[in-house]
Amino acid sequence: MLAKAFSRRSLTKCFKKTNLECIRTLTGLKTPSQCVIQTPKDMPNLIDCRQGERTPGLFTSEEMDSRLSTLRNKMSEMGMDAVVFTSYHNINYYSQFLYCYFGRPYGLVITKDNISTISAGIDYGQPWRRGNNAESVTYTDWERDNFFKAVKELVGNNQNVGLEYDHCHLQYFEKFQKALPEAKFADIGLPTMKLRMVKSPEEIAVIRNGARIADLGGYAVREALEEEVPEHEVALHSTRTMIREIANTYPQTDIMDTWTWFQSGINTDGAHNPVTTRKVNSGDILSLNCFPMIQGYYTALERTLFLNHASDAHIKVWEANVEVHERGLELIKPGVKCSEIAHELNEIFKKHDLLKYRTFGYGHSFGSLCHYYGREAGLELREDIETVIEPNMVISMEPMVTIPEGLPGAGGYREHDITVVTEDGNENITKYPYGPEHNIIRK
């Protein structure tokens, strides 16, 4: 495919044509097969790298059109002519393209009429193939800040521009100001987070499948778990199981980012502690954490386990955490504030003298996010979040306490279920069992 420079005039014309016509406009050639790479002496700032066929998306065109329509209504309400997304989550949410950062910026520019990804030349045609509802502009490495030249081309003369203030650091903001000196900027990050917090039926269907696949990862952990087996071997078996099922269920998606944290002994003290080579011992407290990623959509299963036996002190703490977990599942319903749930669950931990061993909130949202991006901070079950729960929100219940090493019952305890909020309550879509009755694994 031709790597060729183009102007805003040709790009504007391109937006109004079919993809094949667009290729012809930008290249002047009749078919992609005639294309050749330009000689290095030209070294253009922006190039056209489209090739191949558009990849079927995880979501339908109707779903993507609905997201864009809702966003543009929000833009109109806020007086914005254009938005420039730079985050993984919003670029993925509005185009189905999930980029690989590796030190280069990426973008998605949406105006009242147009939508285009901005990607690095190292990705060549993949952003266009994957972002199948958007045009695609590619920038080169030949001059510094070519990304911002692409921003200028696509934003054009639009004056009121939305940026994600929670993702755009100071250096980038200064470069946006330089590229668009006449523009007035406003935050679009918080408004879009609020839009993403309520899920569509198609999103809920993907999350439901993710929960099912996470359960399979959990059973794979049980299968691999034996005394003297290292944490990483258990995690590998779980991750492979989930990846294969994602590939089977969604063969049209990119297979990327699925992972498992399996922790044992003292390593259970932190919810996000990495996998190590520590070997599992009989009587160890264990933490199972399975995270299938489906085209940037995150789901999770987390459970406390023991191998062969658990002490009375461990059982006591474990059962208290299960009590909090079950009450939390009952509290998730429309009309309830996130903070109200946190305060009520605190009282149960206080009753068991365990409140001092909490380290984080009781649950959070799901969607286009993972441990590196996209956390919908407005929908977390914490004391400082006043968001009122609505139908079609998806929220976890995941209480955790950590008893410090050297005390009876030492270790980290966590149960994690995913709930879909209904009109009058919630549906728990996690099916893997929890608690001492089910998760003392005897081998």
C-alpha positions as CSV (number, residue, x, y, z in Angstrom):
1,M,0.0,0.0,0.0
2,L,1.2,3.5,-0.8
3,A,2.7,5.6,2.0
4,K,1.9,9.0,0.7
5,A,1.6,12.5,2.2
6,F,-1.8,14.3,1.9
7,S,-3.3,17.7,2.7
8,R,-6.3,18.6,4.7
9,R,-8.2,19.4,1.5
10,S,-7.7,15.8,0.2
11,L,-8.5,14.5,3.6
12,T,-11.7,16.5,3.8
13,K,-12.8,15.2,0.4
14,C,-11.8,11.7,1.5
15,F,-14.3,11.8,4.4
16,K,-17.1,12.2,2.0
17,K,-16.2,9.2,-0.2
18,T,-16.1,5.5,0.0
19,N,-12.9,3.8,1.2
20,L,-11.9,2.9,-2.4
21,E,-12.7,6.3,-3.7
22,C,-10.7,7.7,-0.7
23,I,-7.7,5.6,-1.6
24,R,-7.9,6.9,-5.2
25,T,-8.2,10.5,-4.0
26,L,-5.1,10.3,-1.9
27,T,-2.9,8.2,-4.1
28,G,-4.0,9.0,-7.6
29,L,-3.8,5.3,-8.4
30,K,-6.6,3.0,-9.7
31,T,-6.1,0.0,-7.4
32,P,-4.2,-0.7,-4.2
33,S,-2.1,-3.3,-6.0
34,Q,-0.4,-0.5,-8.0
35,C,0.9,1.2,-4.8
36,V,4.6,1.5,-4.0
37,I,6.5,2.9,-1.1
38,Q,7.7,6.5,-1.6
39,T,11.4,7.0,-1.6
40,P,13.0,8.1,1.7
41,K,13.9,11.6,0.4
42,D,10.2,12.6,0.5
43,M,9.9,11.8,4.2
44,P,6.3,13.0,4.6
45,N,4.7,13.9,8.0
46,L,1.4,12.2,7.3
47,I,0.8,9.1,5.2
48,D,-1.9,6.8,4.0
49,C,-1.3,3.2,5.1
50,R,-4.7,1.6,4.5
51,Q,-4.6,-1.9,3.1
52,G,-6.6,-5.1,3.4
53,E,-10.2,-5.4,4.3
54,R,-12.0,-3.9,7.3
55,T,-12.2,-6.3,10.2
56,P,-15.6,-7.2,11.6
57,G,-16.0,-5.5,14.9
58,L,-17.0,-6.8,18.4
59,F,-20.0,-4.5,18.2
60,T,-22.5,-3.8,15.4
61,S,-22.5,-0.7,13.3
62,E,-25.8,0.2,14.9
63,E,-24.1,0.1,18.4
64,M,-21.2,2.3,17.2
65,D,-23.5,4.8,15.5
66,S,-25.5,5.0,18.7
67,R,-22.3,5.8,20.7
68,L,-21.3,8.5,18.2
69,S,-24.8,10.0,18.2
70,T,-24.8,10.2,22.0
71,L,-21.3,11.7,22.1
72,R,-22.2,14.3,19.5
73,N,-25.3,15.3,21.4
74,K,-23.1,15.8,24.4
75,M,-20.6,17.8,22.3
76,S,-23.5,20.0,21.1
77,E,-24.7,20.5,24.7
78,M,-21.2,21.5,25.8
79,G,-20.6,23.8,22.7
80,M,-17.8,21.6,21.4
81,D,-17.0,21.5,17.7
82,A,-14.5,18.7,17.9
83,V,-13.0,16.3,20.4
84,V,-9.5,14.7,20.4
85,F,-9.4,11.5,22.4
86,T,-6.0,10.2,23.4
87,S,-6.9,7.4,25.9
88,Y,-7.0,3.7,25.3
89,H,-10.5,3.5,26.6
90,N,-12.2,6.2,24.6
91,I,-10.4,5.5,21.4
92,N,-11.5,1.8,21.8
93,Y,-15.0,2.7,22.9
94,Y,-15.7,5.0,19.9
95,S,-13.7,3.2,17.1
96,Q,-13.0,-0.4,18.3
97,F,-9.3,0.3,17.8
98,L,-7.1,-0.5,20.8
99,Y,-3.7,0.9,20.3
100,C,-0.2,-0.2,21.5
101,Y,1.4,2.9,23.0
102,F,5.1,2.0,23.1
103,G,6.1,5.6,23.6
104,R,4.0,7.1,20.7
105,P,0.8,9.1,21.1
106,Y,-2.5,7.9,19.4
107,G,-5.7,9.8,18.9
108,L,-9.3,9.8,17.7
109,V,-10.7,13.0,16.3
110,I,-14.4,13.3,16.2
111,T,-16.2,16.4,14.7
112,K,-19.8,17.0,13.9
113,D,-19.4,15.1,10.7
114,N,-16.2,13.1,10.7
115,I,-14.3,10.5,12.7
116,S,-10.7,9.5,12.2
117,T,-8.0,7.6,14.2
118,I,-4.5,9.0,14.3
119,S,-1.9,6.3,14.6
120,A,1.9,5.7,14.2
121,G,3.4,4.4,11.1
122,I,4.8,1.4,13.0
123,D,1.2,0.0,13.0
124,Y,0.8,0.5,9.2
125,G,-2.7,-0.6,8.1
126,Q,-4.0,-2.3,11.3
127,P,-5.6,0.8,12.9
128,W,-7.7,1.3,9.7
129,R,-8.7,-2.4,9.5
130,R,-9.7,-2.5,13.1
131,G,-11.3,0.9,13.5
132,N,-13.9,0.0,11.0
133,N,-16.2,3.0,11.6
134,A,-13.5,5.6,11.3
135,E,-11.1,7.0,8.7
136,S,-7.4,6.7,9.5
137,V,-4.5,9.1,9.3
138,T,-0.9,7.8,10.0
139,Y,2.0,9.9,11.1
140,T,5.7,9.2,10.6
141,D,8.7,9.4,12.9
142,W,10.7,11.6,10.5
143,E,9.9,14.9,12.4
144,R,9.1,15.5,16.0
145,D,5.5,16.0,16.9
146,N,4.0,14.8,13.6
147,F,1.1,13.5,15.8
148,F,0.1,17.1,16.5
149,K,0.3,17.9,12.8
150,A,-2.3,15.2,12.2
151,V,-4.4,16.7,15.0
152,K,-4.2,20.1,13.2
153,E,-5.2,18.6,9.9
154,L,-8.2,16.8,11.3
155,V,-9.5,19.5,13.7
156,G,-9.1,22.2,11.1
157,N,-10.7,25.5,11.9
158,N,-13.0,24.2,14.7
159,Q,-12.6,26.5,17.6
160,N,-14.0,24.7,20.6
161,V,-12.1,21.4,21.2
162,G,-12.6,18.8,23.9
163,L,-9.6,17.0,25.4
164,E,-9.4,14.3,28.1
165,Y,-7.9,16.3,31.0
166,D,-7.5,13.1,33.0
167,H,-5.2,11.7,30.3
168,C,-3.6,14.7,28.7
169,H,-0.5,15.6,30.7
170,L,1.0,19.1,30.8
171,Q,3.5,18.5,28.0
172,Y,0.8,17.3,25.6
173,F,-1.5,20.1,26.6
174,E,1.1,22.7,25.7
175,K,1.6,20.9,22.3
176,F,-2.1,21.0,21.7
177,Q,-2.1,24.7,22.3
178,K,0.8,25.2,19.9
179,A,-0.9,23.1,17.2
180,L,-4.3,24.7,17.6
181,P,-3.5,28.3,18.7
182,E,-7.0,29.6,18.1
183,A,-8.8,26.8,19.9
184,K,-10.5,27.0,23.2
185,F,-10.2,23.7,25.2
186,A,-12.5,22.0,27.6
187,D,-12.6,18.6,29.3
188,I,-14.4,15.8,27.6
189,G,-12.9,13.0,29.8
190,L,-15.3,13.3,32.7
191,P,-18.4,13.6,30.6
192,T,-17.5,10.6,28.5
193,M,-16.7,8.5,31.6
194,K,-20.3,9.2,32.8
195,L,-21.6,8.1,29.4
196,R,-19.7,4.9,29.5
197,M,-20.9,4.0,33.0
198,V,-24.3,2.9,31.7
199,K,-23.9,-0.1,29.4
200,S,-25.8,-1.0,26.3
201,P,-27.3,-4.5,25.7
202,E,-24.4,-5.4,23.4
203,E,-21.9,-4.4,26.0
204,I,-23.7,-6.4,28.7
205,A,-23.7,-9.4,26.4
206,V,-19.9,-9.1,26.0
207,I,-19.4,-8.6,29.8
208,R,-21.6,-11.6,30.4
209,N,-19.4,-13.8,28.2
210,G,-16.3,-12.4,29.9
211,A,-17.7,-13.4,33.3
212,R,-18.3,-16.9,31.9
213,I,-14.7,-17.1,30.5
214,A,-13.3,-15.8,33.8
215,D,-15.1,-18.7,35.5
216,L,-13.3,-21.1,33.2
217,G,-10.0,-19.5,34.1
218,G,-10.9,-20.2,37.8
219,Y,-11.6,-23.8,37.2
220,A,-8.3,-24.0,35.3
221,V,-6.5,-22.7,38.4
222,R,-8.1,-25.5,40.5
223,E,-7.0,-28.0,37.8
224,A,-3.3,-26.9,37.9
225,L,-3.1,-26.3,41.7
226,E,-0.9,-28.8,43.5
227,E,1.7,-28.7,46.3
228,E,5.1,-27.5,45.1
229,V,3.7,-26.1,41.8
230,P,4.9,-22.5,41.3
231,E,2.5,-19.6,41.0
232,H,3.4,-18.8,37.5
233,E,2.6,-22.3,36.2
234,V,-0.9,-22.2,37.7
235,A,-1.4,-18.7,36.2
236,L,-0.2,-19.8,32.8
237,H,-2.7,-22.7,32.6
238,S,-5.5,-20.3,33.6
239,T,-4.5,-17.7,31.0
240,R,-4.2,-20.1,28.2
241,T,-7.6,-21.6,29.0
242,M,-9.2,-18.1,28.8
243,I,-7.4,-17.0,25.7
244,R,-8.5,-20.2,23.8
245,E,-12.1,-19.6,24.8
246,I,-12.0,-15.9,23.8
247,A,-10.6,-17.0,20.4
248,N,-13.4,-19.6,20.1
249,T,-16.2,-17.2,21.1
250,Y,-15.0,-14.0,19.4
251,P,-12.7,-15.1,16.4
252,Q,-13.0,-11.6,14.9
253,T,-11.3,-9.9,17.8
254,D,-7.7,-9.1,18.6
255,I,-6.3,-11.6,21.1
256,M,-4.4,-9.5,23.6
257,D,-3.9,-8.6,27.3
258,T,-5.7,-11.5,29.0
259,W,-3.9,-12.4,32.2
260,T,-4.1,-14.2,35.6
261,W,-2.7,-13.2,38.9
262,F,-2.4,-16.3,41.2
263,Q,-0.9,-15.4,44.6
264,S,0.1,-17.6,47.5
265,G,1.0,-17.1,51.1
266,I,2.3,-13.6,51.9
267,N,1.9,-12.7,48.2
268,T,-1.9,-12.5,48.8
269,D,-1.5,-9.3,50.9
270,G,-2.0,-7.0,47.9
271,A,-4.9,-7.4,45.4
272,H,-2.6,-6.5,42.4
273,N,0.5,-8.3,43.4
274,P,2.3,-9.9,40.5
275,V,2.8,-13.6,39.8
276,T,6.0,-15.0,41.2
277,T,7.9,-18.3,41.2
278,R,6.9,-19.1,44.8
279,K,5.8,-22.7,45.1
280,V,2.5,-23.4,46.7
281,N,2.5,-25.3,50.1
282,S,-0.2,-27.2,51.8
283,G,-2.2,-25.0,54.1
284,D,-1.3,-21.8,52.1
285,I,-3.9,-19.0,51.7
286,L,-4.3,-18.5,47.9
287,S,-5.8,-15.8,45.8
288,L,-7.2,-16.6,42.3
289,N,-7.6,-13.6,40.0
290,C,-8.6,-14.2,36.4
291,F,-9.0,-11.4,33.8
292,P,-10.2,-12.2,30.3
293,M,-9.8,-9.2,28.0
294,I,-12.2,-9.1,25.0
295,Q,-11.2,-6.4,22.6
296,G,-10.3,-4.1,25.5
297,Y,-13.4,-5.1,27.6
298,Y,-12.4,-6.2,31.1
299,T,-14.0,-8.8,33.3
300,A,-12.7,-10.5,36.4
301,L,-13.1,-13.4,38.8
302,E,-11.4,-13.3,42.2
303,R,-11.5,-15.8,45.0
304,T,-9.8,-16.8,48.2
305,L,-8.7,-20.5,48.2
306,F,-6.7,-22.8,50.5
307,L,-4.7,-25.9,49.5
308,N,-5.8,-29.0,51.6
309,H,-6.6,-27.2,54.9
310,A,-7.2,-23.9,56.6
311,S,-6.6,-23.0,60.2
312,D,-9.5,-21.9,62.5
313,A,-8.2,-18.4,62.5
314,H,-8.2,-18.3,58.7
315,I,-11.7,-19.7,58.5
316,K,-13.0,-17.0,60.9
317,V,-11.7,-14.1,58.8
318,W,-12.7,-15.8,55.6
319,E,-16.3,-16.3,56.8
320,A,-16.5,-12.6,57.9
321,N,-15.4,-11.5,54.5
322,V,-18.0,-13.7,52.9
323,E,-20.6,-12.2,55.1
324,V,-19.7,-8.7,53.9
325,H,-19.6,-10.0,50.3
326,E,-23.1,-11.4,50.5
327,R,-24.6,-8.3,52.1
328,G,-22.9,-6.2,49.5
329,L,-24.5,-8.2,46.7
330,E,-27.9,-7.5,48.3
331,L,-27.3,-3.8,48.4
332,I,-26.5,-3.2,44.8
333,K,-29.7,-1.8,43.3
334,P,-31.1,1.3,41.5
335,G,-31.4,4.4,43.6
336,V,-28.7,3.5,46.1
337,K,-25.6,5.7,46.4
338,C,-22.2,4.1,46.1
339,S,-21.2,5.7,49.4
340,E,-24.2,4.2,51.2
341,I,-23.1,0.7,50.3
342,A,-19.6,1.4,51.6
343,H,-20.7,2.8,54.9
344,E,-23.1,-0.1,55.6
345,L,-20.5,-2.7,54.8
346,N,-18.0,-1.0,57.0
347,E,-20.3,-1.7,59.9
348,I,-20.1,-5.4,59.4
349,F,-16.3,-5.3,59.3
350,K,-16.4,-3.2,62.4
351,K,-18.5,-5.8,64.2
352,H,-15.8,-8.4,63.5
353,D,-12.9,-6.0,64.4
354,L,-11.7,-6.2,60.8
355,L,-12.4,-2.7,59.5
356,K,-8.8,-1.6,60.2
357,Y,-7.6,-4.3,57.8
358,R,-9.4,-2.9,54.7
359,T,-7.2,-1.3,52.0
360,F,-9.5,-0.3,49.1
361,G,-13.1,0.1,48.0
362,Y,-15.8,-2.5,47.7
363,G,-16.3,-2.6,43.9
364,H,-16.1,-0.8,40.6
365,S,-17.5,-0.5,37.1
366,F,-16.7,-2.6,34.0
367,G,-16.3,-2.0,30.3
368,S,-13.5,-0.6,28.1
369,L,-10.8,-0.7,30.8
370,C,-8.1,-2.8,32.4
371,H,-5.4,-2.3,35.0
372,Y,-3.6,0.3,32.9
373,Y,-6.5,2.4,31.6
374,G,-10.2,3.3,31.7
375,R,-11.2,3.0,35.3
376,E,-14.6,4.6,35.6
377,A,-13.9,6.3,38.8
378,G,-17.4,7.8,39.2
379,L,-18.8,4.3,39.7
380,E,-16.8,2.8,42.6
381,L,-18.3,1.6,45.9
382,R,-16.3,3.9,48.1
383,E,-17.2,6.3,50.9
384,D,-16.3,9.4,48.8
385,I,-18.4,8.5,45.7
386,E,-22.0,9.9,45.6
387,T,-23.0,8.4,42.3
388,V,-26.6,6.9,42.4
389,I,-26.7,3.4,40.9
390,E,-28.9,3.0,37.7
391,P,-30.2,0.1,35.7
392,N,-27.6,-1.3,33.2
393,M,-24.6,-0.3,35.2
394,V,-22.2,-3.2,35.8
395,I,-20.6,-3.2,39.2
396,S,-18.4,-5.7,41.1
397,M,-18.7,-6.6,44.7
398,E,-15.2,-7.4,46.0
399,P,-14.6,-6.8,49.7
400,M,-11.0,-7.5,50.9
401,V,-9.1,-7.5,54.2
402,T,-5.5,-8.2,54.7
403,I,-4.3,-9.6,58.1
404,P,-0.6,-8.7,58.5
405,E,2.0,-11.4,58.6
406,G,2.6,-12.8,62.1
407,L,-1.0,-12.5,63.2
408,P,-3.5,-15.4,63.4
409,G,-5.2,-15.8,60.0
410,A,-2.5,-13.8,58.1
411,G,-3.1,-13.2,54.4
412,G,-5.3,-11.4,52.0
413,Y,-9.0,-12.4,51.6
414,R,-11.1,-11.3,48.6
415,E,-14.2,-12.5,46.8
416,H,-15.3,-10.8,43.6
417,D,-18.6,-11.1,41.7
418,I,-19.9,-9.1,38.8
419,T,-23.4,-7.7,38.9
420,V,-25.6,-6.2,36.2
421,V,-28.0,-3.7,37.7
422,T,-31.6,-4.4,36.8
423,E,-34.8,-2.3,37.2
424,D,-35.3,-3.6,40.8
425,G,-32.0,-5.2,41.9
426,N,-29.2,-6.9,40.2
427,E,-28.2,-10.1,38.4
428,N,-25.0,-11.8,39.6
429,I,-23.3,-13.1,36.4
430,T,-20.4,-14.7,38.2
431,K,-21.1,-18.4,38.7
432,Y,-17.8,-19.7,40.3
433,P,-18.6,-20.6,43.9
434,Y,-17.0,-18.8,46.9
435,G,-16.3,-19.5,50.6
436,P,-14.8,-22.3,52.7
437,E,-17.4,-24.8,51.7
438,H,-16.2,-24.8,48.1
439,N,-12.7,-23.4,48.0
440,I,-10.5,-25.5,50.3
441,I,-8.9,-27.5,47.4
442,R,-7.9,-30.9,48.5
443,K,-5.3,-32.7,46.4
